[in-house]
Structures are given as C-alpha cells and as structure tokens.
C-alpha cells in the first residue's frame, strides 16, 4: 500500500487566503477610522485654541472700550492696555480674503489696510450684534478648517461689555 504525502489541498489554501484577506481588510478599516478620529480631534483642538485667542483679543479691546462708533464694519473706540490714555479705534471684521482682522488706528476710518492684523485665516462666518444701547457686543464666530479627512466647524459665542462706556 502506498502512503499519501501530507500536503495542503487547493480548497484549504483558498479558505486560508480568504480568511487572511478578511482579517487584513478589517484591520485596515480600523486603521482608517482611527486616523479620521485623530485628524478630527487635532483640527478641533487647533480651532479651539484659535478661538480662545480670538476671544481674548476681542475681550481686551472691548473691556477697555469707550464707545462703538460703527456697527458695519464694527469700530470700537478703546484704550490700549497700560498707561496710555490716548484712545484708539479698532476695526473688527473681514478683509477681502475672508480672514478675520483687527485694524488699529488713531482715526475712526481705520482705512489703512497695512494696519490690518490677521487674527484668523479659518473664518467661516462673523456676526456682531451691538446691544444694550451700545454697551455690549455679541459675537458669533464660526471657524472652519479642512485637513486630510477632516472638515470641522467650531462655533464661538461670547458677549463683551464696554467697561469704560461713557453714559
């Protein structure tokens, strides 16, 4: 009697190959999902930090503010931090490229674009509402950023009260 040699059959090889392909595709899918989650959280944290910086800069201007001289674009007459008693005018708005800018000038026109300081290049929308007879400004800012697999919006809402408002 002849002994059969032990070896893999073609059917066993096909089944093994199919199981391997399924395992690799599941692992690849999990890796792609993990990358998307990581990318989303990275973009969100970047936008949150940028939002905090925007809020801090606008709060500094508003808390030292004397009056709102224009609502569109928003121009706030305000003191600088420190001992300087000369008020300045701050224009807060969008430039031609859609960036959030602050323009600081000595006169209320704030027309010199060379003075534009870009605060954010990720601006999607900017809405300012002057309320309480010019004593406060409500900001609704939406920042957006697309990076890799992520397209994230971050909304910032806050109110600034002019501390130095002359009644």
C-alpha positions as CSV (number, residue, x, y, z in Angstrom):
1,X,0.0,0.0,0.0
2,X,1.2,3.5,-0.9
3,X,1.3,6.2,1.7
4,X,-0.1,9.6,0.8
5,X,2.1,12.5,1.4
6,X,0.6,15.1,3.7
7,X,0.1,18.4,2.0
8,X,-2.4,21.2,1.7
9,X,-5.2,20.8,-0.8
10,X,-6.3,23.6,-3.1
11,X,-9.5,24.1,-1.1
12,X,-7.6,24.6,2.1
13,X,-5.3,27.2,0.5
14,X,-8.3,29.2,-0.9
15,X,-10.1,29.2,2.5
16,X,-6.9,30.3,4.3
17,X,-6.3,33.1,1.8
18,X,-10.0,34.3,2.1
19,X,-9.7,34.4,5.9
20,X,-6.5,36.3,5.7
21,X,-8.0,38.9,3.3
22,X,-11.0,39.4,5.6
23,X,-8.7,40.0,8.6
24,X,-6.5,42.4,6.7
25,X,-9.5,44.4,5.5
26,X,-11.0,44.7,9.0
27,X,-7.6,45.8,10.4
28,X,-7.3,48.4,7.5
29,X,-10.8,49.7,8.1
30,X,-10.0,50.1,11.8
31,X,-6.8,52.0,11.0
32,X,-8.6,54.4,8.6
33,X,-11.3,55.1,11.2
34,X,-8.6,55.7,13.9
35,X,-6.8,58.2,11.5
36,X,-10.0,60.1,10.9
37,X,-10.8,60.3,14.6
38,X,-7.3,61.5,15.3
39,X,-7.4,64.0,12.5
40,X,-10.8,65.4,13.7
41,X,-9.6,65.8,17.3
42,X,-6.4,67.5,16.1
43,X,-8.3,70.0,14.0
44,X,-10.9,70.6,16.7
45,X,-8.2,71.3,19.3
46,X,-6.4,73.7,16.9
47,X,-9.7,75.6,16.3
48,X,-10.5,75.7,20.0
49,X,-7.1,77.3,20.8
50,X,-7.5,79.8,17.9
51,X,-11.0,80.6,19.2
52,X,-9.6,81.3,22.7
53,X,-7.0,83.6,21.3
54,X,-9.7,85.5,19.3
55,X,-11.9,85.8,22.3
56,X,-9.1,87.1,24.4
57,X,-8.0,89.7,21.9
58,X,-11.5,91.0,21.3
59,X,-12.3,91.0,25.1
60,X,-9.2,93.1,25.7
61,X,-10.4,95.7,23.1
62,X,-14.0,95.6,24.4
63,X,-13.2,95.8,28.1
64,X,-11.1,98.9,27.5
65,X,-13.8,100.3,25.2
66,X,-15.3,103.7,25.4
67,X,-17.9,103.6,22.6
68,X,-18.9,101.8,19.4
69,X,-18.6,104.3,16.5
70,X,-19.7,102.0,13.7
71,X,-21.6,98.7,13.5
72,X,-20.8,97.7,10.0
73,X,-17.8,97.3,10.0
74,X,-17.6,97.1,13.8
75,X,-15.4,100.0,15.0
76,X,-14.7,100.3,18.7
77,X,-13.1,103.3,20.3
78,X,-10.9,101.9,23.1
79,X,-7.9,102.4,25.2
80,X,-4.8,100.3,24.9
81,X,-3.7,98.2,27.9
82,X,-1.3,100.0,30.1
83,X,-0.8,103.7,31.0
84,X,-1.5,105.1,27.5
85,X,-4.5,107.5,27.9
86,X,-4.9,108.1,24.1
87,X,-7.9,106.2,22.8
88,X,-7.5,104.2,19.6
89,X,-10.0,102.9,17.1
90,X,-10.2,99.2,16.4
91,X,-12.0,97.9,13.3
92,X,-13.0,94.3,13.7
93,X,-14.2,92.5,10.5
94,X,-13.3,90.5,7.4
95,X,-10.8,91.5,4.8
96,X,-11.0,90.9,1.1
97,X,-9.6,87.3,1.5
98,X,-12.2,86.4,4.1
99,X,-9.8,86.5,7.1
100,X,-10.7,87.8,10.5
101,X,-8.8,91.1,11.0
102,X,-8.3,93.8,13.6
103,X,-7.2,97.2,12.4
104,X,-5.9,99.6,15.0
105,X,-5.7,103.3,14.0
106,X,-5.7,106.7,15.6
107,X,-8.7,108.0,13.5
108,X,-12.1,106.3,13.2
109,X,-11.7,105.5,9.5
110,X,-9.3,102.5,10.1
111,X,-8.9,102.5,6.3
112,X,-5.2,101.8,6.1
113,X,-5.1,98.1,5.1
114,X,-1.4,97.9,6.0
115,X,-2.5,98.1,9.7
116,X,-4.7,95.0,9.3
117,X,-3.7,92.3,11.7
118,X,-4.9,88.9,10.7
119,X,-6.4,87.1,13.7
120,X,-7.7,84.0,11.9
121,X,-7.4,82.6,8.4
122,X,-10.1,80.0,9.3
123,X,-13.1,82.3,9.4
124,X,-16.3,81.0,8.0
125,X,-18.8,83.5,9.4
126,X,-18.6,86.6,11.6
127,X,-21.7,88.1,13.2
128,X,-21.6,91.1,15.5
129,X,-24.6,92.5,17.3
130,X,-24.4,95.7,19.2
131,X,-26.9,95.8,22.0
132,X,-27.8,97.4,25.3
133,X,-27.6,100.9,23.7
134,X,-24.0,100.4,22.6
135,X,-22.8,99.0,25.9
136,X,-22.2,95.4,24.7
137,X,-21.3,93.5,21.6
138,X,-22.4,89.9,21.0
139,X,-20.0,87.9,18.8
140,X,-21.0,84.8,16.9
141,X,-17.9,83.5,15.1
142,X,-17.7,80.2,13.2
143,X,-14.2,78.9,12.3
144,X,-13.7,76.1,9.8
145,X,-10.8,74.1,8.7
146,X,-10.3,71.2,6.3
147,X,-7.3,69.0,6.8
148,X,-6.9,65.5,5.5
149,X,-10.1,63.5,6.1
150,X,-11.5,66.2,8.4
151,X,-13.7,69.2,7.7
152,X,-14.5,70.7,11.1
153,X,-16.5,73.8,12.2
154,X,-16.1,75.4,15.6
155,X,-18.5,78.0,16.8
156,X,-17.6,80.7,19.3
157,X,-20.3,82.8,21.0
158,X,-19.5,85.5,23.6
159,X,-20.5,88.9,24.8
160,X,-18.3,91.8,25.6
161,X,-19.4,94.7,27.8
162,X,-17.6,98.0,27.4
163,X,-16.3,98.9,30.9
164,X,-15.3,102.4,30.1
165,X,-18.5,103.3,28.3
166,X,-19.5,106.9,28.9
167,X,-23.2,107.1,29.6
